[in-house]
Amino acid sequence: MKAFEINGNTLSLALFIDVTNSRELLDSMQAGTLEPEAAFLNASLIPDVFPVLAAAHKTLVSKSRESLTTRTLHSELVYNYSGSKHITESLKRCGISESTTYIIAARFNATVDEMKAVERLVQGKEIDLEELEGRANQAQIQKHYKISGPELGISSLADAITCRIAARDAL
């Protein structure tokens, strides 16, 4: 688990492999009974923490303007990470599914006890965030974000995603 400072708030992230209870996590999120509330993202679409931090910044700006697009702060993080304007598609694509085994858990302004509770919710093995890059599904990321080969010649995958997250509302 690692915490990042974003405009006076924190975002705590924990990365898990071999997760066996994605279905239960998904059901709890959809029912609004997940305690403590957290965002669960499909980690195979995340090559680095930087795009997640960009999405978190965008989420916190929306919260400060009282203009969240989704129902909760944590679902807004998943929505903003997707780069799409379609809420349902965003949550399905970048959130977890019933069969997701590689997950990143995120919580805003979490206490140590809250993050331990989030870690207990996930039945899987926690690994270091530095492993994101080596485990990212580059082909799936390129397809989802429509990143071309020539673009990757001048930019990293993480930078290309971050650009799309930042520019989504302007396009």
SVG drawing of the C-alpha trace seen along z (x, -y; Angstrom):
<svg xmlns="http://www.w3.org/2000/svg" viewBox="-28 -24 38 41">
<polyline fill="none" stroke="black" stroke-width="0.4" points="0.0,0.0 1.2,-3.5 -0.4,-6.9 0.0,-9.9 -0.7,-13.5 -3.1,-15.3 -4.1,-18.9 -4.4,-18.4 -6.0,-15.0 -4.5,-11.6 -5.1,-8.6 -4.0,-5.3 -3.4,-2.5 -2.9,1.2 -2.2,3.7 -3.4,7.3 -2.8,10.4 -4.6,13.8 -7.8,12.2 -10.6,14.8 -13.5,12.7 -14.0,10.2 -17.7,11.2 -18.4,10.5 -16.6,7.1 -18.5,6.2 -21.8,7.2 -21.0,5.1 -20.1,2.1 -23.2,2.3 -25.4,2.7 -23.7,-0.2 -22.8,1.9 -19.0,2.0 -17.5,0.9 -15.2,-1.0 -16.0,-2.4 -13.2,-2.1 -12.5,-2.0 -11.4,1.3 -9.8,0.9 -8.7,3.5 -5.0,3.3 -4.2,4.8 -5.2,1.4 -2.8,-0.5 0.8,-0.7 1.8,-3.2 0.3,-5.1 0.6,-8.5 -2.6,-8.2 -4.4,-7.1 -3.2,-10.2 -4.3,-12.3 -7.8,-10.7 -7.8,-11.2 -7.0,-14.9 -9.8,-15.3 -12.1,-13.5 -11.2,-15.8 -11.7,-18.9 -15.2,-17.6 -16.0,-17.0 -14.8,-20.6 -17.2,-21.9 -20.0,-19.6 -20.2,-18.2 -19.6,-14.5 -20.8,-12.6 -21.3,-9.3 -22.9,-8.6 -19.7,-8.3 -16.2,-9.7 -14.7,-6.3 -16.8,-5.4 -15.9,-8.8 -12.2,-7.8 -12.9,-4.7 -15.0,-6.8 -12.3,-9.4 -9.6,-6.8 -11.4,-5.4 -11.1,-8.4 -14.6,-7.8 -17.7,-9.9 -20.0,-6.9 -20.4,-6.0 -21.6,-2.4 -19.0,-1.5 -16.3,-3.2 -17.2,-1.3 -17.4,2.0 -14.1,1.5 -11.9,0.0 -13.6,1.3 -13.5,5.0 -15.6,7.8 -16.7,11.1 -13.5,12.7 -10.9,10.0 -7.9,11.4 -5.5,8.4 -6.9,5.4 -5.8,2.1 -7.7,0.8 -7.9,-2.9 -9.4,-5.0 -9.4,-8.8 -8.2,-10.2 -8.0,-6.7 -6.8,-6.1 -4.4,-3.3 -7.3,-1.2 -9.5,-1.9 -6.8,-0.7 -6.3,2.4 -10.0,3.0 -9.9,2.5 -6.9,5.0 -9.0,7.5 -11.9,7.2 -9.7,8.4 -8.9,12.1 -5.6,12.0 -1.9,11.4 -0.8,7.8 2.2,6.9 4.4,3.8 3.0,1.0 6.2,0.9 5.1,4.2 2.3,2.4 4.4,1.6 5.6,5.2 2.1,6.6 0.1,4.1 -1.7,5.5 -0.2,3.1 -2.4,4.5 -5.6,4.1 -4.6,0.6 -3.7,-0.5 -7.1,0.8 -9.1,-0.8 -7.4,-4.2 -6.9,-4.1 -3.1,-4.6 -1.2,-4.1 2.3,-2.7 3.7,-6.0 2.4,-7.8 4.2,-5.3 7.4,-6.2 7.3,-9.7 5.5,-9.0 5.0,-6.4 1.9,-4.4 1.2,-6.2 1.6,-9.6 -0.7,-8.7 -3.4,-7.6 -2.9,-10.7 -3.3,-12.9 -6.6,-11.3 -7.8,-11.6 -7.0,-15.3 -8.4,-16.1 -11.7,-14.1 -13.9,-17.0 -12.3,-19.4 -13.1,-17.2"/>
</svg>
